[in-house]
């Protein structure tokens, strides 16, 4: 029915994925399964979903062997050896991964082909595939790629087609697609649907009603490949791929106050209800969306939430600054200016200083000895943020347009205030709680393990113009003339 009617591409793709799985796992009809692989691949190509088309065609490639056995003419394939069919498919899949800018998925296939060519002494083909593999590494390092947004969609009510009814999915958005645009697209596909305005799980009345309810919100991918993300020397444009690809787990946070809300500092009582959605298959895959198989719910304490917020902001800053490292002088640096201003301004008027008030308070440290390690972690992340902002200001100094100098000066003045207040806070908090050993060998040693308190003066950002107008940074006793060198050292 879906194929006959004037239905949208998404519904047709969803139905075809279901049929494909049915032919594979339930009645084991290989020929029908392969036919539907190609139908699905064609739909993806029509919709310009090149990565999904590659993953779909890969299903047929996996069924074949590197064998000289003859295979019959089938669909658009001529009668040929199984080896030649597998080789042709491999080239096509690599081509689609290239068009989808997912070179990391194409590289293992390049290697597989290279192994085959090498074992046959086909050096001409070997040279070609090795050059292609090398080009993919260059593309990863040089070409701009966008990190897609991910959206969780719930289809509630008996009016939805059976394959969607009362189920939830996570969808990989299109390039530049934000929540509002995605919502409009879904409401366009289901014009009868009512958009639910809250993220709470629907009750039985909504599930059984004779209507259509759509519940949509953005979710954050939880990457599987954490090792590469923790490696210091790996450039951010490489890490970026592993943050949003081959992901099965997605997260959604809902803030709430446990107990009475602290009027002076709401961070003290701000808990997070964290929902993790686990999908049937990782994204990207043979579809732009997969069903949620399982959900997990945990509560995150205010201190753990503080750690998470500062860590994420540091990551965001590092990514942004690395993008501006090699920009031309006086280019457009609005995004860098706005981001630095947002973080420094928030820090001066609250921001991370509020975490300092909440958790570096002597009373809190004394009454929560079990949190010592986490307090240390938060302190280290806050000091790391100061370092990163220093690097960001050095890059900003190099690129800023003469007309924007007053903004740059304001940023530096505020940054000095931020460093001084943070340093003073660390110094006061960790000087004398009961049981604290100033030699650094007592019970609270963990808090000071990585940095000794320094005077606020020693944390100042020093402003000096050399011939190239670079900024000289003094950071924990380290003086560096060139911002790039400083960034590499970081």
Secondary structure, 3 states (H helix, E strand, C coil): CCCCCCCCHHHHHHHHHHHHHHHHHHCCCHHHHHHHHHHHHHHHHHCCCHHHHHHHHHHHHHHCCCCCCEECCECCECCEEHHHHHHHHHHHHHHHHHHCCCHHHHHHHHHHHHHHHHHCCCHHHHHHHHHHHHHHHHHHHHCCCCCCCEEEEEEECCCCCCCCCCEEEEEECCCCCCHHHHHHHHHHHCCCCEECCCCCCCCHHHHHCCCCEEEEEEEEEECCCHHHHCCCCCCHHHHHHHHHCCEEEEEEEEEEECCCCCCCCHHHCEEEEEEEEEEEEEECCCCCEEEEEEEEEEEECHHHHHHHHHHHHHHHHHHHHHHHCCCCCCCCCHHHHHHHHHHHHHHHCCCHHHHHHHHCCHHHHHHCHHHHHHHHHHHHHHHHHHHHHHHHHHHHHHHCCHHHHHHHHHHHHHHHHHHHHHHHHHHHHCCCCCCCCCCCCCCCHHHHCCCCCCCHHHHCCCCCCCCCCCCCEEECCEEECCHHHHHHHC
